[in-house]
Amino acid sequence: QVQLVESGGGFVQAGGSLRLSCAASGFTLDRYTISWFRQAPGKEREGVSCITRGESTNYADSVKGRFTLSRDNAKNTVYLEMNSLKPDDTAVYYCAAALAPWGLACHLTKAQYAYWGQGTQVTVSS
């Protein structure tokens, strides 16, 4: 059974940090591009960051310089380090996986991702 499980969300004050984890079961992440998306109340789900099999990364302009995405294939887990958090970062964060050939760049397009986690809530207070 293919499953992605997010963890690490919580409540933090503006300027604080959180590290989200996305753990895979039922498949090995090293064959997949992994992305994080987020959805705030009343808004569309938007892409945050993605990482290729070769560990190249891509970030939304809103999080560049504050968020860092990494992967540990040995642990079958991807991590999103979030620093200098702002109230606008408040959302449910989802990880998603797309089977990808080696060397393919990643994109923050929802339709490309076949597997999704259930999400973890991040709340940033002002």
MARKOL-375844 format. One record per residue (C-alpha): residue number from 1; x, y, z; residue in three letters. Coordinates in steps of 0.02 Angstrom, whole numbers, plus 50000, padded with zeros to 5 digits. Layout:
BEGIN
+-----+-------+-------+-------+---------+
| num |    px |    py |    pz | residuo |
+-----+-------+-------+-------+---------+
| NUM |     X |     Y |     Z |     ALA |
...
+-----+-------+-------+-------+---------+
***
This chain:
BEGIN
+-----+-------+-------+-------+---------+
| num |    px |    py |    pz | residuo |
+-----+-------+-------+-------+---------+
|   1 | 50000 | 50000 | 50000 |     GLN |
|   2 | 50074 | 50164 | 49943 |     VAL |
|   3 | 50068 | 50294 | 50078 |     GLN |
|   4 | 50144 | 50464 | 50118 |     LEU |
|   5 | 50135 | 50526 | 50297 |     VAL |
|   6 | 50175 | 50705 | 50345 |     GLU |
|   7 | 50226 | 50757 | 50519 |     SER |
|   8 | 50306 | 50902 | 50610 |     GLY |
|   9 | 50171 | 51032 | 50594 |     GLY |
|  10 | 50117 | 51138 | 50740 |     GLY |
|  11 | 50093 | 51310 | 50812 |     PHE |
|  12 | 50237 | 51435 | 50807 |     VAL |
|  13 | 50261 | 51621 | 50827 |     GLN |
|  14 | 50313 | 51729 | 50681 |     ALA |
|  15 | 50500 | 51716 | 50653 |     GLY |
|  16 | 50505 | 51539 | 50719 |     GLY |
|  17 | 50550 | 51376 | 50634 |     SER |
|  18 | 50476 | 51206 | 50600 |     LEU |
|  19 | 50537 | 51051 | 50511 |     ARG |
|  20 | 50410 | 50949 | 50417 |     LEU |
|  21 | 50441 | 50767 | 50372 |     SER |
|  22 | 50363 | 50662 | 50235 |     CYS |
|  23 | 50389 | 50476 | 50259 |     ALA |
|  24 | 50346 | 50351 | 50124 |     ALA |
|  25 | 50288 | 50173 | 50145 |     SER |
|  26 | 50247 | 50044 | 50014 |     GLY |
|  27 | 50371 | 50116 | 49890 |     PHE |
|  28 | 50546 | 50188 | 49886 |     THR |
|  29 | 50560 | 50375 | 49868 |     LEU |
|  30 | 50723 | 50371 | 49772 |     ASP |
|  31 | 50629 | 50344 | 49609 |     ARG |
|  32 | 50515 | 50493 | 49637 |     TYR |
|  33 | 50513 | 50681 | 49629 |     THR |
|  34 | 50440 | 50745 | 49791 |     ILE |
|  35 | 50351 | 50909 | 49818 |     SER |
|  36 | 50268 | 51005 | 49956 |     TRP |
|  37 | 50107 | 51100 | 49929 |     PHE |
|  38 | 50004 | 51201 | 50050 |     ARG |
|  39 | 49825 | 51258 | 50063 |     GLN |
|  40 | 49764 | 51400 | 50170 |     ALA |
|  41 | 49580 | 51419 | 50214 |     PRO |
|  42 | 49481 | 51483 | 50066 |     GLY |
|  43 | 49630 | 51475 | 49949 |     LYS |
|  44 | 49690 | 51360 | 49811 |     GLU |
|  45 | 49823 | 51230 | 49848 |     ARG |
|  46 | 49990 | 51303 | 49796 |     GLU |
|  47 | 50161 | 51231 | 49767 |     GLY |
|  48 | 50297 | 51268 | 49895 |     VAL |
|  49 | 50449 | 51169 | 49845 |     SER |
|  50 | 50504 | 51014 | 49750 |     CYS |
|  51 | 50658 | 50904 | 49744 |     ILE |
|  52 | 50716 | 50791 | 49604 |     THR |
|  53 | 50794 | 50620 | 49615 |     ARG |
|  54 | 50962 | 50706 | 49593 |     GLY |
|  55 | 50920 | 50826 | 49736 |     GLU |
|  56 | 50897 | 50980 | 49630 |     SER |
|  57 | 50768 | 51093 | 49711 |     THR |
|  58 | 50642 | 51223 | 49659 |     ASN |
|  59 | 50552 | 51346 | 49772 |     TYR |
|  60 | 50403 | 51462 | 49761 |     ALA |
|  61 | 50456 | 51644 | 49767 |     ASP |
|  62 | 50362 | 51667 | 49930 |     SER |
|  63 | 50475 | 51544 | 50023 |     VAL |
|  64 | 50644 | 51566 | 49938 |     LYS |
|  65 | 50782 | 51596 | 50062 |     GLY |
|  66 | 50674 | 51537 | 50208 |     ARG |
|  67 | 50630 | 51357 | 50167 |     PHE |
|  68 | 50749 | 51215 | 50127 |     THR |
|  69 | 50697 | 51048 | 50054 |     LEU |
|  70 | 50805 | 50893 | 50071 |     SER |
|  71 | 50788 | 50706 | 50054 |     ARG |
|  72 | 50861 | 50556 | 50143 |     ASP |
|  73 | 50832 | 50407 | 50031 |     ASN |
|  74 | 50905 | 50289 | 50161 |     ALA |
|  75 | 50763 | 50340 | 50278 |     LYS |
|  76 | 50636 | 50352 | 50137 |     ASN |
|  77 | 50596 | 50526 | 50201 |     THR |
|  78 | 50595 | 50704 | 50137 |     VAL |
|  79 | 50615 | 50855 | 50251 |     TYR |
|  80 | 50555 | 51034 | 50233 |     LEU |
|  81 | 50649 | 51152 | 50348 |     GLU |
|  82 | 50549 | 51311 | 50371 |     MET |
|  83 | 50632 | 51464 | 50449 |     ASN |
|  84 | 50579 | 51645 | 50476 |     SER |
|  85 | 50399 | 51590 | 50471 |     LEU |
|  86 | 50264 | 51719 | 50436 |     LYS |
|  87 | 50077 | 51718 | 50471 |     PRO |
|  88 | 50051 | 51700 | 50282 |     ASP |
|  89 | 50135 | 51529 | 50294 |     ASP |
|  90 | 49986 | 51465 | 50394 |     THR |
|  91 | 49911 | 51320 | 50297 |     ALA |
|  92 | 49892 | 51132 | 50287 |     VAL |
|  93 | 50052 | 51066 | 50209 |     TYR |
|  94 | 50046 | 50914 | 50095 |     TYR |
|  95 | 50185 | 50811 | 50020 |     CYS |
|  96 | 50163 | 50729 | 49852 |     ALA |
|  97 | 50262 | 50606 | 49746 |     ALA |
|  98 | 50281 | 50583 | 49559 |     ALA |
|  99 | 50376 | 50441 | 49477 |     LEU |
| 100 | 50514 | 50523 | 49376 |     ALA |
| 101 | 50663 | 50478 | 49268 |     PRO |
| 102 | 50835 | 50528 | 49327 |     TRP |
| 103 | 50881 | 50706 | 49278 |     GLY |
| 104 | 50704 | 50771 | 49251 |     LEU |
| 105 | 50677 | 50943 | 49326 |     ALA |
| 106 | 50537 | 50962 | 49452 |     CYS |
| 107 | 50388 | 51077 | 49441 |     HIS |
| 108 | 50255 | 51132 | 49562 |     LEU |
| 109 | 50108 | 51072 | 49458 |     THR |
| 110 | 49978 | 50976 | 49558 |     LYS |
| 111 | 49922 | 50868 | 49412 |     ALA |
| 112 | 50095 | 50789 | 49397 |     GLN |
| 113 | 50086 | 50706 | 49567 |     TYR |
| 114 | 49998 | 50539 | 49586 |     ALA |
| 115 | 50024 | 50511 | 49772 |     TYR |
| 116 | 49976 | 50629 | 49912 |     TRP |
| 117 | 49985 | 50630 | 50099 |     GLY |
| 118 | 49845 | 50683 | 50216 |     GLN |
| 119 | 49928 | 50845 | 50267 |     GLY |
| 120 | 49995 | 50926 | 50425 |     THR |
| 121 | 49935 | 51092 | 50495 |     GLN |
| 122 | 50056 | 51236 | 50516 |     VAL |
| 123 | 49995 | 51389 | 50609 |     THR |
| 124 | 50102 | 51545 | 50627 |     VAL |
| 125 | 50044 | 51679 | 50747 |     SER |
| 126 | 50088 | 51863 | 50729 |     SER |
+-----+-------+-------+-------+---------+
***
